[in-house]
Amino acid sequence: MALVPIVAISPLYPAGPDAWSGQPTKVAPSAGILAYGFVPGGPVSVEFLNYVLSALGTRINDVDSANVLNWPDKWLYNLPAGASVPDFCRATWDQRQLYYAPVATTLCVSYDNGQSWATDDTLAGASYRAIAAYEGPTEDTGAVLATCTVAGAGRVSMRGQTVGWNDQALAGCATPYAVVADPFTGKFLVVGDQTAGSAPGIWAVDANDGATGGTIATAHPTSGAYPLRTVAAGDVYKLAARSGGTGLWRWQDNDVNAVLVTGPGTGDVETIHWDDVGKQFWISYAQGGQPSIWTSPNGGSGTWTARTLPGAGTMTGTIPIGGSVSIGEINAWIFQAPNSITQTFLLCTRDNGSSWFWVGDPLLKPTFDPTVATSRICKVGNGLLVSDWSVAAGNIYISLSLRGGFPL
């Protein structure tokens, strides 16, 4: 649900010749009005109405975005035995919630909120990396796509509600590192590197209700020798970035080539995501102790606005890592505690970074391995799924709701 518009944001009317010019836009009702309401047939003060409407709108937004961010002890999601899960997603079919996770050479599924897992598909020699779910125009349409490498070549496996897993090659792909479902085009966007010269690569795969053989369009960048590791789908433009150095690429659906654009920050790009309520991209950088977060309506050069990072009262010097996501008006990131590689936690903002609130207890405390990503985050209805894992083992936590009164 989007935010309710707040009337009379300005405290004063503009200057002018009228009697009310320069006067307060909102005035608290008197004790008599609070006791008996307005007199039938009598005049109603506009300033009183502004006060009431402003208070109602503010309260509705507070309830809709309340910090009822629960992490019940019994809601730990059990990972497949011995698994280190790099990614996960949820599909809604037949009013059931199915959770999928790639584990080494298998794709696992849970039908009972993560309490047990079963092998849904096995691809010999595969090394799975990322997974995403596309929700179609109706509840029972859509697809799940997982990326993997087999014998040094990039492939994708896809399934629908009734169509089982089928894999197909990504032409010219060496390693597909990340995937996102594009709700505006009905495609999966896969990014990684090409076999030719290790150049960055972008592939768009038709969701096609889970059937393989769909069109695979490419928007390969025209220069560079590095993989792309994060991708986001906006309503018009799409963005992908490498994890280190200059390499932010932008394209539109069906573009032949992506265009290199100038990113706003320095250092390593950690995350990109699209905020459909704010109609903007968010991008986060981690540069030593100087991380930064920015927004842009279209991802173009010179269009980015710096946003305030969490500071005193949450965690000073926090570094965004691992993942970010938008749920309604809320934008959430996994952050690393300052000067610590053994504590990560979730922080959210619903006002473009003007204020932040801490999600959940306990903190996420993975056994950190700096050679792999240790935390992932995805949208689950009105809540979040967050994984806390290491090379050896880990857990997945679920937030019951990010918005008060709205269950999963």
KAWONOR-V320837 format. One record per residue. N is the residue number from 1. RES is the residue in one letter. PSI is psi in whole degrees, -180 to 180 (NA if undefined). NEAR is the number of other ideal C-beta (glycine too) atoms within 8 Angstrom. D_CENTER is the distance of its C-alpha to the mean C-alpha in Angstrom with 1 decimal. Layout:
n:N res:RES psi:PSI near:NEAR d_center:D_CENTER
n:N res:RES psi:PSI near:NEAR d_center:D_CENTER
This chain:
n:1 res:M psi:132 near:5 d_center:16.1
n:2 res:A psi:163 near:6 d_center:16.3
n:3 res:L psi:144 near:7 d_center:18.2
n:4 res:V psi:133 near:8 d_center:22.0
n:5 res:P psi:139 near:5 d_center:23.9
n:6 res:I psi:122 near:9 d_center:26.0
n:7 res:V psi:156 near:8 d_center:29.6
n:8 res:A psi:53 near:10 d_center:31.8
n:9 res:I psi:-40 near:5 d_center:29.3
n:10 res:S psi:136 near:7 d_center:32.2
n:11 res:P psi:-22 near:5 d_center:34.7
n:12 res:L psi:148 near:8 d_center:37.7
n:13 res:Y psi:153 near:11 d_center:38.9
n:14 res:P psi:158 near:7 d_center:39.7
n:15 res:A psi:149 near:4 d_center:43.2
n:16 res:G psi:-172 near:7 d_center:45.8
n:17 res:P psi:-11 near:3 d_center:49.1
n:18 res:D psi:159 near:6 d_center:48.1
n:19 res:A psi:-30 near:4 d_center:49.0
n:20 res:W psi:-3 near:6 d_center:45.3
n:21 res:S psi:131 near:10 d_center:44.3
n:22 res:G psi:2 near:8 d_center:42.8
n:23 res:Q psi:165 near:9 d_center:42.7
n:24 res:P psi:140 near:8 d_center:39.9
n:25 res:T psi:-22 near:10 d_center:37.6
n:26 res:K psi:134 near:10 d_center:37.1
n:27 res:V psi:131 near:9 d_center:40.0
n:28 res:A psi:134 near:6 d_center:39.8
n:29 res:P psi:151 near:8 d_center:42.1
n:30 res:S psi:169 near:6 d_center:45.4
n:31 res:A psi:-36 near:5 d_center:46.5
n:32 res:G psi:-43 near:6 d_center:48.5
n:33 res:I psi:-40 near:10 d_center:45.7
n:34 res:L psi:-33 near:6 d_center:43.5
n:35 res:A psi:-42 near:5 d_center:46.4
n:36 res:Y psi:-7 near:5 d_center:47.6
n:37 res:G psi:-171 near:3 d_center:45.1
n:38 res:F psi:150 near:7 d_center:46.3
n:39 res:V psi:129 near:5 d_center:49.9
n:40 res:P psi:131 near:4 d_center:50.4
n:41 res:G psi:-6 near:3 d_center:51.5
n:42 res:G psi:169 near:6 d_center:51.0
n:43 res:P psi:151 near:3 d_center:48.8
n:44 res:V psi:126 near:7 d_center:45.2
n:45 res:S psi:125 near:7 d_center:43.9
n:46 res:V psi:-37 near:6 d_center:40.9
n:47 res:E psi:-37 near:11 d_center:39.9
n:48 res:F psi:-45 near:13 d_center:39.9
n:49 res:L psi:-42 near:9 d_center:37.7
n:50 res:N psi:-41 near:13 d_center:35.3
n:51 res:Y psi:-47 near:13 d_center:35.2
n:52 res:V psi:-47 near:9 d_center:34.6
n:53 res:L psi:-39 near:10 d_center:31.9
n:54 res:S psi:-43 near:13 d_center:30.0
n:55 res:A psi:-42 near:8 d_center:30.2
n:56 res:L psi:-47 near:8 d_center:29.1
n:57 res:G psi:-43 near:12 d_center:26.1
n:58 res:T psi:-42 near:9 d_center:25.1
n:59 res:R psi:-42 near:8 d_center:25.7
n:60 res:I psi:-44 near:9 d_center:23.8
n:61 res:N psi:-37 near:11 d_center:20.6
n:62 res:D psi:-43 near:8 d_center:21.3
n:63 res:V psi:-42 near:9 d_center:21.7
n:64 res:D psi:-27 near:15 d_center:18.6
n:65 res:S psi:22 near:13 d_center:16.5
n:66 res:A psi:149 near:9 d_center:18.8
n:67 res:N psi:53 near:7 d_center:18.0
n:68 res:V psi:67 near:7 d_center:19.1
n:69 res:L psi:86 near:12 d_center:16.7
n:70 res:N psi:144 near:8 d_center:18.8
n:71 res:W psi:72 near:11 d_center:18.9
n:72 res:P psi:142 near:6 d_center:22.2
n:73 res:D psi:-35 near:5 d_center:24.2
n:74 res:K psi:1 near:4 d_center:24.8
n:75 res:W psi:23 near:10 d_center:21.3
n:76 res:L psi:133 near:9 d_center:20.8
n:77 res:Y psi:123 near:14 d_center:19.9
n:78 res:N psi:126 near:8 d_center:22.6
n:79 res:L psi:156 near:14 d_center:21.7
n:80 res:P psi:145 near:9 d_center:24.1
n:81 res:A psi:126 near:4 d_center:27.2
n:82 res:G psi:17 near:4 d_center:27.1
n:83 res:A psi:147 near:11 d_center:23.6
n:84 res:S psi:106 near:12 d_center:21.1
n:85 res:V psi:115 near:15 d_center:17.9
n:86 res:P psi:-15 near:10 d_center:15.7
n:87 res:D psi:168 near:11 d_center:13.0
n:88 res:F psi:164 near:13 d_center:12.8
n:89 res:C psi:171 near:11 d_center:11.9
n:90 res:R psi:138 near:12 d_center:13.6
n:91 res:A psi:145 near:12 d_center:16.0
n:92 res:T psi:108 near:10 d_center:18.1
n:93 res:W psi:135 near:10 d_center:21.6
n:94 res:D psi:37 near:5 d_center:24.8
n:95 res:Q psi:22 near:5 d_center:23.1
n:96 res:R psi:149 near:7 d_center:22.3
n:97 res:Q psi:113 near:7 d_center:19.1
n:98 res:L psi:133 near:11 d_center:19.1
n:99 res:Y psi:133 near:13 d_center:17.1
n:100 res:Y psi:143 near:16 d_center:17.3
n:101 res:A psi:131 near:16 d_center:17.3
n:102 res:P psi:129 near:16 d_center:19.0
n:103 res:V psi:105 near:11 d_center:21.8
n:104 res:A psi:-113 near:7 d_center:24.1
n:105 res:T psi:9 near:9 d_center:26.0
n:106 res:T psi:158 near:11 d_center:25.0
n:107 res:L psi:119 near:17 d_center:22.2
n:108 res:C psi:152 near:14 d_center:22.3
n:109 res:V psi:147 near:12 d_center:21.7
n:110 res:S psi:132 near:14 d_center:22.0
n:111 res:Y psi:-1 near:7 d_center:23.4
n:112 res:D psi:47 near:6 d_center:23.9
n:113 res:N psi:39 near:9 d_center:20.7
n:114 res:G psi:3 near:12 d_center:20.9
n:115 res:Q psi:-26 near:7 d_center:24.5
n:116 res:S psi:153 near:8 d_center:25.8
n:117 res:W psi:147 near:11 d_center:24.7
n:118 res:A psi:153 near:8 d_center:26.6
n:119 res:T psi:122 near:9 d_center:26.7
n:120 res:D psi:-26 near:10 d_center:25.6
n:121 res:D psi:151 near:10 d_center:26.6
n:122 res:T psi:131 near:8 d_center:28.1
n:123 res:L psi:113 near:13 d_center:28.4
n:124 res:A psi:129 near:6 d_center:31.2
n:125 res:G psi:2 near:7 d_center:30.4
n:126 res:A psi:148 near:13 d_center:26.7
n:127 res:S psi:100 near:9 d_center:24.2
n:128 res:Y psi:148 near:15 d_center:20.8
n:129 res:R psi:-46 near:13 d_center:17.7
n:130 res:A psi:159 near:13 d_center:14.5
n:131 res:I psi:148 near:16 d_center:13.7
n:132 res:A psi:156 near:12 d_center:11.7
n:133 res:A psi:133 near:12 d_center:12.9
n:134 res:Y psi:122 near:15 d_center:13.8
n:135 res:E psi:119 near:9 d_center:15.0
n:136 res:G psi:-174 near:11 d_center:18.1
n:137 res:P psi:-21 near:3 d_center:20.0
n:138 res:T psi:166 near:5 d_center:21.6
n:139 res:E psi:-35 near:7 d_center:20.7
n:140 res:D psi:16 near:8 d_center:22.7
n:141 res:T psi:152 near:9 d_center:21.6
n:142 res:G psi:-170 near:16 d_center:18.8
n:143 res:A psi:161 near:14 d_center:18.4
n:144 res:V psi:133 near:15 d_center:16.9
n:145 res:L psi:134 near:16 d_center:17.1
n:146 res:A psi:143 near:14 d_center:17.5
n:147 res:T psi:151 near:16 d_center:18.6
n:148 res:C psi:168 near:16 d_center:21.7
n:149 res:T psi:141 near:13 d_center:24.7
n:150 res:V psi:120 near:12 d_center:28.2
n:151 res:A psi:43 near:5 d_center:31.2
n:152 res:G psi:12 near:6 d_center:29.4
n:153 res:A psi:146 near:11 d_center:27.9
n:154 res:G psi:138 near:14 d_center:24.4
n:155 res:R psi:166 near:16 d_center:24.0
n:156 res:V psi:145 near:16 d_center:21.6
n:157 res:S psi:138 near:14 d_center:22.3
n:158 res:M psi:146 near:19 d_center:21.3
n:159 res:R psi:158 near:12 d_center:22.4
n:160 res:G psi:-165 near:13 d_center:22.5
n:161 res:Q psi:-43 near:11 d_center:23.8
n:162 res:T psi:-19 near:4 d_center:27.3
n:163 res:V psi:125 near:9 d_center:27.1
n:164 res:G psi:177 near:5 d_center:27.0
n:165 res:W psi:134 near:10 d_center:25.4
n:166 res:N psi:140 near:10 d_center:26.8
n:167 res:D psi:155 near:12 d_center:26.1
n:168 res:Q psi:159 near:10 d_center:26.8
n:169 res:A psi:150 near:7 d_center:27.0
n:170 res:L psi:111 near:16 d_center:24.8
n:171 res:A psi:123 near:7 d_center:27.7
n:172 res:G psi:8 near:9 d_center:28.2
n:173 res:C psi:133 near:17 d_center:25.2
n:174 res:A psi:-56 near:12 d_center:25.9
n:175 res:T psi:121 near:10 d_center:22.6
n:176 res:P psi:110 near:18 d_center:19.2
n:177 res:Y psi:-34 near:12 d_center:16.7
n:178 res:A psi:155 near:14 d_center:13.2
n:179 res:V psi:145 near:16 d_center:12.3
n:180 res:V psi:144 near:10 d_center:9.8
n:181 res:A psi:129 near:14 d_center:11.1
n:182 res:D psi:103 near:14 d_center:12.2
n:183 res:P psi:-14 near:8 d_center:13.0
n:184 res:F psi:-19 near:7 d_center:15.3
n:185 res:T psi:-10 near:8 d_center:17.6
n:186 res:G psi:31 near:8 d_center:17.4
n:187 res:K psi:161 near:13 d_center:16.9
n:188 res:F psi:134 near:16 d_center:15.1
n:189 res:L psi:120 near:15 d_center:14.6
n:190 res:V psi:134 near:18 d_center:15.8
n:191 res:V psi:153 near:17 d_center:16.5
n:192 res:G psi:-137 near:18 d_center:19.1
n:193 res:D psi:159 near:13 d_center:22.7
n:194 res:Q psi:157 near:13 d_center:25.9
n:195 res:T psi:-29 near:7 d_center:29.1
n:196 res:A psi:106 near:5 d_center:31.0
n:197 res:G psi:16 near:5 d_center:31.0
n:198 res:S psi:31 near:8 d_center:27.7
n:199 res:A psi:151 near:12 d_center:26.3
n:200 res:P psi:146 near:17 d_center:22.6
n:201 res:G psi:149 near:17 d_center:21.7
n:202 res:I psi:132 near:18 d_center:19.4
n:203 res:W psi:141 near:14 d_center:20.0
n:204 res:A psi:122 near:16 d_center:19.1
n:205 res:V psi:125 near:14 d_center:20.1
n:206 res:D psi:133 near:9 d_center:21.0
n:207 res:A psi:-46 near:16 d_center:19.6
n:208 res:N psi:31 near:11 d_center:23.2
n:209 res:D psi:30 near:11 d_center:22.8
n:210 res:G psi:-8 near:13 d_center:22.6
n:211 res:A psi:141 near:10 d_center:25.8
n:212 res:T psi:176 near:8 d_center:26.2
n:213 res:G psi:3 near:5 d_center:28.2
n:214 res:G psi:164 near:9 d_center:25.8
n:215 res:T psi:135 near:6 d_center:25.8
n:216 res:I psi:105 near:11 d_center:24.1
n:217 res:A psi:153 near:8 d_center:23.8
n:218 res:T psi:149 near:11 d_center:23.4
n:219 res:A psi:53 near:12 d_center:22.5
n:220 res:H psi:132 near:12 d_center:23.8
n:221 res:P psi:156 near:14 d_center:24.0
n:222 res:T psi:0 near:6 d_center:27.7
n:223 res:S psi:167 near:5 d_center:28.0
n:224 res:G psi:162 near:8 d_center:26.9
n:225 res:A psi:68 near:5 d_center:27.2
n:226 res:Y psi:158 near:11 d_center:23.9
n:227 res:P psi:152 near:12 d_center:20.9
n:228 res:L psi:139 near:19 d_center:17.5
n:229 res:R psi:-4 near:10 d_center:14.9
n:230 res:T psi:147 near:13 d_center:11.4
n:231 res:V psi:148 near:16 d_center:10.6
n:232 res:A psi:146 near:12 d_center:8.7
n:233 res:A psi:111 near:12 d_center:10.5
n:234 res:G psi:178 near:12 d_center:11.8
n:235 res:D psi:-29 near:6 d_center:14.5
n:236 res:V psi:-52 near:5 d_center:17.2
n:237 res:Y psi:157 near:11 d_center:16.2
n:238 res:K psi:147 near:15 d_center:14.2
n:239 res:L psi:146 near:14 d_center:13.6
n:240 res:A psi:150 near:15 d_center:14.1
n:241 res:A psi:154 near:15 d_center:15.4
n:242 res:R psi:168 near:12 d_center:17.6
n:243 res:S psi:-21 near:8 d_center:17.1
n:244 res:G psi:141 near:7 d_center:20.4
n:245 res:G psi:-175 near:6 d_center:22.6
n:246 res:T psi:131 near:5 d_center:22.5
n:247 res:G psi:63 near:12 d_center:20.6
n:248 res:L psi:121 near:14 d_center:18.1
n:249 res:W psi:143 near:15 d_center:18.7
n:250 res:R psi:143 near:12 d_center:18.2
n:251 res:W psi:167 near:12 d_center:19.5
n:252 res:Q psi:164 near:7 d_center:19.8
n:253 res:D psi:134 near:10 d_center:20.1
n:254 res:N psi:7 near:4 d_center:23.4
n:255 res:D psi:144 near:8 d_center:24.0
n:256 res:V psi:-42 near:4 d_center:26.3
n:257 res:N psi:140 near:9 d_center:25.2
n:258 res:A psi:156 near:13 d_center:22.2
n:259 res:V psi:133 near:7 d_center:23.3
n:260 res:L psi:126 near:10 d_center:22.9
n:261 res:V psi:162 near:10 d_center:21.7
n:262 res:T psi:120 near:6 d_center:22.2
n:263 res:G psi:162 near:11 d_center:19.2
n:264 res:P psi:-25 near:9 d_center:19.5
n:265 res:G psi:-175 near:10 d_center:19.6
n:266 res:T psi:158 near:5 d_center:21.6
n:267 res:G psi:-158 near:11 d_center:21.0
n:268 res:D psi:131 near:9 d_center:18.3
n:269 res:V psi:124 near:17 d_center:14.9
n:270 res:E psi:-47 near:13 d_center:12.4
n:271 res:T psi:152 near:13 d_center:8.9
n:272 res:I psi:137 near:14 d_center:8.0
n:273 res:H psi:160 near:11 d_center:5.4
n:274 res:W psi:132 near:11 d_center:7.0
n:275 res:D psi:105 near:12 d_center:7.8
n:276 res:D psi:-19 near:7 d_center:10.2
n:277 res:V psi:-48 near:9 d_center:12.3
n:278 res:G psi:-9 near:10 d_center:13.0
n:279 res:K psi:58 near:7 d_center:13.2
n:280 res:Q psi:155 near:9 d_center:12.1
n:281 res:F psi:146 near:16 d_center:10.3
n:282 res:W psi:136 near:16 d_center:9.3
n:283 res:I psi:140 near:18 d_center:10.9
n:284 res:S psi:143 near:15 d_center:12.1
n:285 res:Y psi:150 near:16 d_center:15.4
n:286 res:A psi:113 near:11 d_center:17.5
n:287 res:Q psi:88 near:10 d_center:21.2
n:288 res:G psi:-126 near:5 d_center:23.3
n:289 res:G psi:15 near:6 d_center:23.5
n:290 res:Q psi:64 near:6 d_center:22.3
n:291 res:P psi:166 near:14 d_center:18.5
n:292 res:S psi:154 near:12 d_center:17.0
n:293 res:I psi:138 near:14 d_center:14.0
n:294 res:W psi:160 near:14 d_center:14.5
n:295 res:T psi:154 near:14 d_center:13.6
n:296 res:S psi:141 near:13 d_center:15.3
n:297 res:P psi:-22 near:7 d_center:16.0
n:298 res:N psi:0 near:10 d_center:16.6
n:299 res:G psi:5 near:11 d_center:16.1
n:300 res:G psi:163 near:9 d_center:19.8
n:301 res:S psi:136 near:5 d_center:22.1
n:302 res:G psi:11 near:5 d_center:23.1
n:303 res:T psi:7 near:8 d_center:20.6
n:304 res:W psi:144 near:10 d_center:18.4
n:305 res:T psi:127 near:6 d_center:18.7
n:306 res:A psi:137 near:8 d_center:18.5
n:307 res:R psi:155 near:11 d_center:16.8
n:308 res:T psi:128 near:6 d_center:18.4
n:309 res:L psi:159 near:9 d_center:17.1
n:310 res:P psi:140 near:9 d_center:17.9
n:311 res:G psi:-140 near:7 d_center:21.6
n:312 res:A psi:138 near:4 d_center:24.5
n:313 res:G psi:-19 near:3 d_center:23.9
n:314 res:T psi:-84 near:11 d_center:20.7
n:315 res:M psi:109 near:10 d_center:21.0
n:316 res:T psi:135 near:8 d_center:22.7
n:317 res:G psi:21 near:7 d_center:21.8
n:318 res:T psi:151 near:14 d_center:18.4
n:319 res:I psi:123 near:10 d_center:16.7
n:320 res:P psi:130 near:16 d_center:12.9
n:321 res:I psi:164 near:13 d_center:12.7
n:322 res:G psi:-46 near:12 d_center:11.0
n:323 res:G psi:160 near:11 d_center:7.3
n:324 res:S psi:160 near:15 d_center:4.5
n:325 res:V psi:156 near:11 d_center:1.7
n:326 res:S psi:131 near:15 d_center:4.3
n:327 res:I psi:107 near:11 d_center:7.2
n:328 res:G psi:-130 near:12 d_center:10.3
n:329 res:E psi:-1 near:9 d_center:11.5
n:330 res:I psi:136 near:12 d_center:9.7
n:331 res:N psi:131 near:13 d_center:7.2
n:332 res:A psi:145 near:14 d_center:7.1
n:333 res:W psi:150 near:14 d_center:8.1
n:334 res:I psi:126 near:16 d_center:10.5
n:335 res:F psi:151 near:14 d_center:13.7
n:336 res:Q psi:136 near:12 d_center:17.1
n:337 res:A psi:150 near:11 d_center:20.1
n:338 res:P psi:136 near:10 d_center:22.6
n:339 res:N psi:32 near:4 d_center:25.2
n:340 res:S psi:133 near:7 d_center:24.0
n:341 res:I psi:13 near:5 d_center:22.5
n:342 res:T psi:4 near:7 d_center:22.9
n:343 res:Q psi:124 near:9 d_center:20.7
n:344 res:T psi:157 near:15 d_center:17.0
n:345 res:F psi:172 near:13 d_center:15.3
n:346 res:L psi:129 near:14 d_center:12.4
n:347 res:L psi:144 near:15 d_center:12.6
n:348 res:C psi:154 near:13 d_center:11.2
n:349 res:T psi:146 near:13 d_center:12.6
n:350 res:R psi:17 near:7 d_center:13.3
n:351 res:D psi:42 near:6 d_center:15.9
n:352 res:N psi:33 near:7 d_center:14.5
n:353 res:G psi:1 near:10 d_center:15.4
n:354 res:S psi:-32 near:6 d_center:18.8
n:355 res:S psi:155 near:6 d_center:18.4
n:356 res:W psi:149 near:9 d_center:16.3
n:357 res:F psi:148 near:10 d_center:16.6
n:358 res:W psi:131 near:8 d_center:16.5
n:359 res:V psi:122 near:13 d_center:15.0
n:360 res:G psi:159 near:13 d_center:17.4
n:361 res:D psi:123 near:4 d_center:20.5
n:362 res:P psi:174 near:6 d_center:21.2
n:363 res:L psi:156 near:9 d_center:19.4
n:364 res:L psi:128 near:13 d_center:17.9
n:365 res:K psi:75 near:8 d_center:20.9
n:366 res:P psi:156 near:12 d_center:20.6
n:367 res:T psi:101 near:7 d_center:23.7
n:368 res:F psi:130 near:8 d_center:22.2
n:369 res:D psi:109 near:8 d_center:23.1
n:370 res:P psi:-10 near:5 d_center:22.4
n:371 res:T psi:-9 near:3 d_center:22.8
n:372 res:V psi:157 near:8 d_center:19.7
n:373 res:A psi:140 near:7 d_center:16.1
n:374 res:T psi:-10 near:12 d_center:16.4
n:375 res:S psi:142 near:15 d_center:13.2
n:376 res:R psi:158 near:13 d_center:10.1
n:377 res:I psi:140 near:15 d_center:7.3
n:378 res:C psi:161 near:11 d_center:6.1
n:379 res:K psi:135 near:8 d_center:6.7
n:380 res:V psi:95 near:10 d_center:10.5
n:381 res:G psi:-122 near:6 d_center:12.2
n:382 res:N psi:10 near:10 d_center:12.2
n:383 res:G psi:-165 near:12 d_center:11.4
n:384 res:L psi:148 near:15 d_center:9.5
n:385 res:L psi:130 near:16 d_center:10.8
n:386 res:V psi:129 near:15 d_center:11.3
n:387 res:S psi:144 near:13 d_center:13.9
n:388 res:D psi:103 near:13 d_center:16.6
n:389 res:W psi:165 near:13 d_center:18.9
n:390 res:S psi:-177 near:11 d_center:21.5
n:391 res:V psi:-32 near:6 d_center:23.7
n:392 res:A psi:-48 near:6 d_center:26.1
n:393 res:A psi:-180 near:8 d_center:24.1
n:394 res:G psi:-171 near:12 d_center:21.4
n:395 res:N psi:162 near:10 d_center:19.7
n:396 res:I psi:132 near:15 d_center:16.6
n:397 res:Y psi:151 near:14 d_center:16.1
n:398 res:I psi:136 near:14 d_center:14.9
n:399 res:S psi:124 near:15 d_center:14.4
n:400 res:L psi:-40 near:11 d_center:16.7
n:401 res:S psi:140 near:14 d_center:15.1
n:402 res:L psi:-10 near:14 d_center:13.1
n:403 res:R psi:116 near:13 d_center:15.5
n:404 res:G psi:133 near:10 d_center:19.1
n:405 res:G psi:-1 near:7 d_center:21.2
n:406 res:F psi:99 near:8 d_center:18.6
n:407 res:P psi:170 near:6 d_center:18.7
n:408 res:L psi:NA near:7 d_center:16.4
